[in-house]
Amino acid sequence: MQVYKGKDEILLSKLILEPTHSILTQSYDSRLRLDTRRPHNGDGFGVGYYTSPALGPAPCLFTSTIPAWNCINLSRLAAKTTSSLIFAHVRATTSGALADANCHPFRHRALMFMHNGSIAAWPAVKRALAASLADEWFLFVQGGTDSEWAFALFLDSMQRQGVDPSGEPPAGKGFGHAVLRRALGQTVERINALVGAVPEGALDEEGRRSLLNFAVTDGVSVVCSRYVSSRTDEAASLYWSSGTSWRDEGGGRFVMERRDRGADIVLVASEPLTFERDNWVTVPTNSILTIHRQTVMIHPIIDEYYNHSASYTRKSEFAKSKGLVSNAPGVTEVVTPAVGEVGGDGVVEEDEGDEKSEEMEVVRRRLEVVQRERQRGG
């Protein structure tokens, strides 16, 4: 999966088609994909993007069951469409049939959602998950993937906060990054509880591990998780990059320039779009990355699977067994900053409008250190 959030609009082709390791390339040549049983991400694709506010708050979606590398309409669309907030996803099915309804991203009004990974013991927890939803969200699901049911769970969690996902968010403000982050943390928490309720003996230890790399946006803020329900394993890979311009140097080579401390562009991707190793930073396992007003914030998901030791090394075998590399070699690592107070949903909280708080400044300073290290070559 892949996210673009910029101050300015970008041509879709500059993001999803032209880079050396674009998401189109990843659909047939995923160099970090290790699953030889399903070596391609060829079970459909989807692109979602926000258009002029005059056309309403809902994003435009283009999905297809045709492999991305074989869809001429994707090339035609991407060459003539611009947006400042884009989601893109290529699919290698783990649940659900090959159908348009099962292609990510998913949408509800102003909200857009996608998932890389799988919910553990899905056949055993599907009925319980569905029963936990309000009728509106139970009826919302149109396809057969665990990912769309996870989106329904997110919408239900958001509603339980007292925020109506069907409402139109304030123009230019959205629902608020803290609302999205809490709902995503509660979604992870509820999935863990559902898997934990499966009787002992019905599953082995590995069968209880979920890979929950989610991305959600309201058109203003973006919230992404990198998560595995294990204290010892790495999650599926996720990286981010930020800078002042996404420079096209020709021949498929793009470079993230950083001319000052600003972050006019933020990219998040399951696999780096280029092989410029100093352009990309690893999102820490079991954490949530938030993009709000071009500021990147990282918060740990503190639950039974969180490890407080910054030097602790997780194993990559589980993610590899699912065909999802845990970390690419050569990219910058960043330790999850532990800031603020831990809320009841297991996510570090902060006041919605207090972006200059002491805790936020700690996060910013740590991220600036990472960026300086990247500029020096790691």
Disulfide bonds with the S-S distance in Angstrom:
none
